Every structure is written in structure tokens, then in C-alpha cells.
Amino acid sequence: MRTYETMLVIKTSLEEEARDAVIAKFEGVIAKEGGNVLPTTKLGKRRLAYEINKNREGFYALLNYEANSTTPAELERLMKIDENIIRYLTVVKEEVTKA
């Protein structure tokens, strides 16, 4: 299993409960795919560098998880069709090797 980070930008028009439900939905997908959800960091509302689909602000959340190589593709597929997600980016966290 590899360790991944996915940064989500969620629409700010959602209430806090709905925003938490969106985050929990993607954490559930990770768990369903056999991954291990690490602590999620909510970074809060921030102004976007440029307007995206008439949105000037977004709520940022950072999902950390361990999963097999197919899980990020499934997550991104679901994020692409979710109307509450403005943008997302997934990266593989490098393992630190001691010399």
C-alpha cells in the first residue's frame, strides 16, 4: 500500500454538515476500496486565485490515506461527477528512506 494525499476544493455554498458529509463520503470510498483513512485536515475557506465556474472562494480539505493503486483513480472518478467539488489533486507521498 502507498500513502496518498488528495486536496479537495469544495463549494462554499454548502452548509457545514453537508460539507462534512461530502468529505465523509470520500473517506467511505477509501475504506470500501480496502484503504486506511488517516486524519483529514480541514483547511477552511480560502479565496481562489482565479474564478472557477463562477466560484471565487472554496473550502479546502486534505485527505490523507493509505491505499492500493486503483483507489485514487476511483476517488477522482467520483469527484469528477460530484457537483460540490470545484477542484481536486491527488499526489503520492514519498517514503522517507534512512541512509
C-alpha positions in Angstrom: 0.0 0.0 0.0 1.1 3.5 -0.8 0.4 6.7 1.1 -1.6 9.4 -0.8 -2.8 12.9 -0.3 -5.9 14.4 -2.0 -6.6 18.1 -1.8 -10.3 18.9 -2.3 -11.8 22.3 -3.0 -15.5 22.2 -2.1 -18.1 24.8 -2.9 -18.6 27.3 -0.1 -22.3 27.5 -0.7 -22.7 24.2 1.3 -23.6 24.2 5.0 -21.0 22.7 7.4 -23.0 19.5 7.8 -23.3 19.0 4.0 -19.6 19.7 3.6 -18.7 17.2 6.3 -20.9 14.7 4.5 -19.1 15.2 1.2 -15.7 14.6 3.0 -17.1 11.5 4.8 -18.4 10.1 1.5 -14.9 10.1 0.0 -13.4 8.7 3.2 -16.0 5.9 2.9 -15.0 5.2 -0.7 -11.4 4.8 0.5 -12.4 2.4 3.3 -14.7 0.4 0.9 -11.7 0.0 -1.5 -9.7 -1.5 1.3 -7.7 1.6 2.2 -6.8 3.1 5.5 -8.0 6.6 6.2 -5.5 8.8 8.0 -6.6 12.0 9.7 -8.3 14.5 7.4 -7.3 18.2 7.7 -9.9 20.9 7.1 -8.0 24.0 6.0 -11.1 26.2 5.8 -12.5 28.7 3.3 -9.9 30.5 1.1 -10.1 32.8 -1.8 -9.3 31.1 -5.1 -6.5 32.5 -7.3 -9.0 32.8 -10.2 -12.7 32.2 -10.7 -13.7 28.6 -11.4 -17.2 28.0 -12.6 -18.4 31.4 -11.0 -16.9 30.5 -7.7 -14.5 33.0 -6.1 -13.9 31.0 -2.8 -13.6 27.4 -1.9 -13.4 25.2 1.2 -10.1 23.3 1.3 -9.8 19.8 2.8 -6.8 17.5 2.7 -7.5 13.7 2.7 -4.6 11.5 3.8 -4.8 7.8 3.2 -3.1 4.5 2.5 -4.5 2.5 -0.4 -3.7 0.3 -3.3 -3.0 1.9 -6.7 -6.6 1.7 -8.0 -8.2 3.7 -5.2 -7.0 7.2 -6.3 -8.4 6.6 -9.8 -11.8 5.6 -8.3 -11.8 8.6 -6.0 -11.0 11.0 -8.8 -13.7 9.5 -11.0 -16.3 10.1 -8.3 -15.0 13.6 -7.6 -15.3 14.5 -11.3 -19.0 13.8 -11.3 -19.7 15.4 -7.9 -21.2 18.8 -8.4 -20.0 20.0 -5.0 -16.3 19.6 -5.8 -14.6 22.5 -7.6 -11.1 21.0 -8.0 -9.1 18.1 -6.7 -5.5 16.9 -6.8 -4.0 13.6 -5.7 -0.3 13.1 -5.1 1.7 10.1 -3.8 3.6 10.9 -0.6 7.2 9.9 -0.8 8.5 7.5 1.6 11.5 8.7 3.6 14.3 6.3 3.5 17.1 6.4 6.1 20.6 6.0 4.7 
